[in-house]
Amino acid sequence: MVRRVGELMSVALEKIYYIAMRKYKMKLIAGKDGLGSNVSWLHIVEEIKYASFLTGGELVLYTGVKAGTNNLLSFVKEIRKYDAYGLVINIGEYIGEVPQEIIDYANENDFPIFTLPWEVHLVEISREFGSMIIRSEEYDKNLCAAFKTAIFSPDDKSEYIPVLKKNNMLLKKYCLIKCKPEIDYSNGAKLDVTKIFYDLREIFSRVLNQYRENYVVFRHEKYLTMIIPELNKAECHKIINDIKSATKAVNHITNIYYAVSRFNVDIEDMHRVYNNLSSIIKLMKRENKDISYIDELGLMNIIFAAENNNSLLQYKTDTIGKLEKHDIENGTNYIGILRSYLDNDCNMNDAAKDFYLHRNTFAYHLNKISELLNVDLYSMKDRTKLFMALIIKEVYEL
């Protein structure tokens, strides 16, 4: 027998346990390291053959009315197979105590198992926590929608400011962590990308539950973004490392890039910060970095501080536009040569090696660049101007 008694979204299992421990004398007997999971709903399951009805994220309720402790280990393994996040066992009438082999298995696999006195009927606990999950769903949806509106439609203030104000989240300072998973399609199989992102989001939430009660995780296109209030750098680094460890088990994920904003982002600035993080991820992929903090990017922060991207692009065109046009029309790579020269601190020998060119040949190309742009490559002022233009090109044209 299976009965759904609650509907999506999520309540941390630890929160359910904290309430039920005091109110219903529920006890945690195994799997304490799995308490960070979010419970999507509750199921009463009495027979192993109905485990396949689970869809993932459930807290399973069990009285033993059908089988007692017979094949209970197989039952636990089966519900884990279908991604149940915990098991509550009604102790008393049909089950006197939980066998040690069950406790050992649950501890080894971080699968929480609870006991509940027989006088507490499962219908009581399912009704209360089913209602909690429904309320949490509404809260999470409203909060997530408010933050997404602040990011993607910042002028629609009447849509998000009242929600954030009501939940005491309008005046807080935030950190945004924008993540880009790299998915391996090489085996030729048709992958369920939606499922992959769902699994990643569950892991992100499980980790964040250990650090915050309020946060937002959402997917938009090929990115997952975490919005976390009142965060500092040390805590942020722990969160990312915990997520990196937990996501190793996710199939078809070869890497995840994490671009981290400053830790004092206001609501009204989220849209600009969110877009800048996309640009940072593009640069990270080129530089083969998987974590980048915006406050460590130095000169690039001047670019990100600009309110108008069109003005930056115009500056780029005015500064190196002739060089870009020459490369297109003549099949040259003067933009690459100039960038290499500047990246190598204007050391011509080192820059020439990047292109397998003789020093004299490289010098000839630099002279052509100077003529085309009417600049002095020995002038610090001109070098700075060119370097800024090249950074703008990388940030906004990758």
Backbone hydrogen bonds, N-H to C=O, Kabsch-Sander energy under -0.5 kcal/mol:
donor,donor_aa,acceptor,acceptor_aa,energy
3,R,44,I,-1.0
5,V,42,L,-2.2
6,G,42,L,-0.5
11,V,39,V,-1.3
13,L,37,S,-3.1
14,E,35,L,-1.5
15,K,12,A,-0.7
16,I,12,A,-1.7
17,Y,13,L,-2.5
18,Y,14,E,-2.3
19,I,15,K,-2.0
20,A,16,I,-2.9
21,M,17,Y,-2.7
22,R,18,Y,-1.1
23,K,19,I,-2.6
24,Y,20,A,-2.1
25,K,21,M,-0.5
26,M,20,A,-1.8
27,K,115,T,-2.3
29,I,27,K,-0.6
29,I,113,I,-2.7
30,A,113,I,-1.1
34,G,31,G,-1.9
35,L,32,K,-1.5
37,S,34,G,-1.4
39,V,11,V,-3.3
40,S,57,G,-2.3
41,W,57,G,-0.6
43,H,59,L,-1.9
44,I,3,R,-1.4
45,V,43,H,-0.7
45,V,61,L,-2.1
46,E,1,M,-1.2
50,Y,47,E,-1.7
51,A,48,I,-1.7
53,F,50,Y,-1.8
54,L,51,A,-1.9
57,G,83,D,-3.1
59,L,41,W,-1.9
60,V,58,E,-0.6
60,V,86,G,-2.6
61,L,43,H,-3.2
62,Y,88,V,-2.6
68,G,64,G,-2.2
70,N,67,A,-2.1
72,L,69,T,-1.9
75,F,71,N,-2.0
76,V,72,L,-2.5
77,K,73,L,-2.5
78,E,74,S,-2.1
79,I,75,F,-2.3
80,R,76,V,-1.9
81,K,77,K,-1.9
82,Y,78,E,-1.2
83,D,80,R,-2.1
84,A,79,I,-2.5
85,Y,58,E,-3.2
86,G,58,E,-0.8
87,L,112,P,-2.0
88,V,60,V,-3.2
89,I,87,L,-0.5
89,I,114,F,-2.7
90,N,62,Y,-3.0
90,N,88,V,-0.5
91,I,89,I,-0.7
91,I,116,L,-2.8
92,G,95,I,-3.0
102,I,99,P,-0.9
103,I,99,P,-1.5
104,D,100,Q,-2.9
105,Y,101,E,-2.0
106,A,102,I,-2.5
107,N,103,I,-2.3
108,E,104,D,-2.2
109,N,105,Y,-1.4
110,D,107,N,-0.8
111,F,106,A,-2.5
113,I,30,A,-2.2
114,F,87,L,-3.0
115,T,27,K,-2.3
116,L,89,I,-2.3
118,W,91,I,-1.5
120,V,117,P,-1.7
121,H,119,E,-0.9
124,E,121,H,-1.3
125,I,121,H,-1.3
126,S,122,L,-2.8
127,R,123,V,-1.9
128,E,124,E,-2.1
129,F,125,I,-2.4
130,G,126,S,-1.9
131,S,127,R,-1.9
132,M,128,E,-1.8
133,I,129,F,-2.2
134,I,130,G,-2.0
135,R,131,S,-2.5
136,S,132,M,-2.6
137,E,133,I,-2.5
138,E,134,I,-2.0
139,Y,135,R,-2.4
140,D,136,S,-3.3
141,K,137,E,-2.6
142,N,138,E,-2.3
143,L,139,Y,-2.7
144,C,140,D,-2.9
145,A,141,K,-2.5
146,A,142,N,-2.1
147,F,143,L,-2.2
148,K,144,C,-2.5
149,T,145,A,-2.2
150,A,146,A,-2.1
151,I,147,F,-1.6
152,F,148,K,-3.2
153,S,149,T,-2.5
156,D,153,S,-2.1
157,K,155,D,-1.8
159,E,156,D,-1.9
160,Y,156,D,-0.7
160,Y,157,K,-0.6
161,I,157,K,-2.5
164,L,160,Y,-2.3
165,K,161,I,-2.7
166,K,162,P,-2.4
167,N,163,V,-1.5
168,N,165,K,-1.6
169,M,164,L,-3.4
170,L,164,L,-0.7
174,Y,265,V,-2.1
175,C,228,I,-2.3
177,I,226,M,-2.5
178,K,176,L,-0.6
178,K,259,A,-2.5
179,C,224,L,-3.5
180,K,257,Y,-1.9
182,E,255,N,-3.5
183,I,181,P,-0.6
184,D,252,H,-3.0
185,Y,183,I,-0.7
188,G,185,Y,-1.7
191,L,189,A,-0.8
193,V,191,L,-1.3
196,I,192,D,-1.9
197,F,193,V,-2.6
198,Y,194,T,-2.1
199,D,195,K,-2.7
200,L,196,I,-2.2
201,R,197,F,-2.5
202,E,198,Y,-2.3
203,I,199,D,-1.9
204,F,200,L,-2.8
205,S,201,R,-2.5
206,R,202,E,-2.4
207,V,203,I,-2.3
208,L,204,F,-2.7
209,N,205,S,-2.2
210,Q,207,V,-1.6
211,Y,208,L,-1.8
212,R,208,L,-2.9
216,V,227,I,-1.8
218,F,225,T,-2.1
220,H,223,Y,-2.1
223,Y,220,H,-1.9
224,L,179,C,-2.3
225,T,218,F,-2.7
226,M,177,I,-2.4
227,I,216,V,-2.7
228,I,175,C,-2.5
228,I,226,M,-0.5
230,E,173,K,-2.8
236,C,232,N,-2.5
237,H,233,K,-2.5
238,K,234,A,-1.7
239,I,235,E,-2.3
240,I,236,C,-2.4
241,N,237,H,-2.2
242,D,238,K,-2.6
243,I,239,I,-2.4
244,K,240,I,-2.7
245,S,241,N,-2.0
246,A,242,D,-2.1
247,T,243,I,-2.3
248,K,245,S,-0.7
249,A,246,A,-0.7
250,V,247,T,-1.5
251,N,249,A,-0.6
253,I,250,V,-1.2
254,T,182,E,-2.6
254,T,252,H,-0.7
255,N,182,E,-0.9
257,Y,180,K,-2.0
258,Y,290,D,-2.8
259,A,178,K,-2.8
259,A,257,Y,-0.5
260,V,258,Y,-0.5
260,V,292,S,-3.2
261,S,176,L,-2.6
265,V,174,Y,-2.5
269,D,266,D,-1.2
270,M,267,I,-1.5
273,V,269,D,-2.1
274,Y,270,M,-3.0
275,N,271,H,-1.7
276,N,272,R,-2.1
277,L,273,V,-2.1
278,S,274,Y,-1.1
279,S,275,N,-1.3
280,I,276,N,-2.0
281,I,277,L,-2.1
282,K,278,S,-1.7
283,L,279,S,-1.7
284,M,280,I,-2.6
285,K,281,I,-2.1
286,R,282,K,-1.3
287,E,283,L,-2.0
288,N,284,M,-0.9
289,K,284,M,-2.2
292,S,258,Y,-2.4
294,I,260,V,-3.0
294,I,292,S,-0.5
296,E,293,Y,-2.1
297,L,294,I,-1.5
300,M,297,L,-1.8
301,N,298,G,-2.1
302,I,299,L,-1.5
303,I,299,L,-0.8
304,F,300,M,-2.1
305,A,301,N,-1.4
306,A,303,I,-1.4
309,N,307,E,-0.6
312,L,308,N,-1.2
313,L,309,N,-2.5
314,Q,310,N,-2.0
315,Y,311,S,-2.1
316,K,312,L,-2.3
317,T,313,L,-2.4
318,D,314,Q,-2.7
319,T,315,Y,-1.7
320,I,316,K,-3.0
321,G,317,T,-1.7
324,E,320,I,-2.1
325,K,321,G,-2.4
326,H,322,K,-2.1
327,D,323,L,-2.2
328,I,324,E,-2.0
329,E,325,K,-2.4
330,N,326,H,-2.2
331,G,327,D,-1.5
337,I,333,N,-2.1
338,L,334,Y,-2.6
339,R,335,I,-2.3
340,S,336,G,-2.4
341,Y,337,I,-2.3
342,L,338,L,-2.2
343,D,339,R,-2.9
344,N,340,S,-1.8
345,D,342,L,-1.4
346,C,341,Y,-2.5
347,N,344,N,-1.6
348,M,346,C,-0.8
351,A,347,N,-2.2
352,A,348,M,-2.5
353,K,349,N,-1.4
354,D,350,D,-0.9
354,D,351,A,-0.6
355,F,351,A,-0.6
355,F,352,A,-1.0
356,Y,353,K,-1.0
357,L,352,A,-2.4
362,F,358,H,-2.6
363,A,359,R,-2.5
364,Y,360,N,-2.0
365,H,361,T,-1.9
366,L,362,F,-2.2
367,N,363,A,-2.1
368,K,364,Y,-1.9
369,I,365,H,-2.3
370,S,366,L,-2.4
371,E,367,N,-2.1
372,L,368,K,-2.7
373,L,369,I,-2.3
374,N,370,S,-1.3
375,V,370,S,-1.5
377,L,375,V,-0.6
379,S,376,D,-2.1
380,M,378,Y,-0.5
383,R,379,S,-2.6
384,T,380,M,-2.5
385,K,381,K,-1.9
386,L,382,D,-2.5
387,F,383,R,-2.7
388,M,384,T,-2.4
389,A,385,K,-1.8
390,L,386,L,-2.2
391,I,387,F,-2.1
392,I,388,M,-2.3
393,K,389,A,-2.0
394,E,390,L,-2.1
395,V,391,I,-2.9
396,Y,392,I,-2.4
397,E,393,K,-1.5
398,L,394,E,-0.8
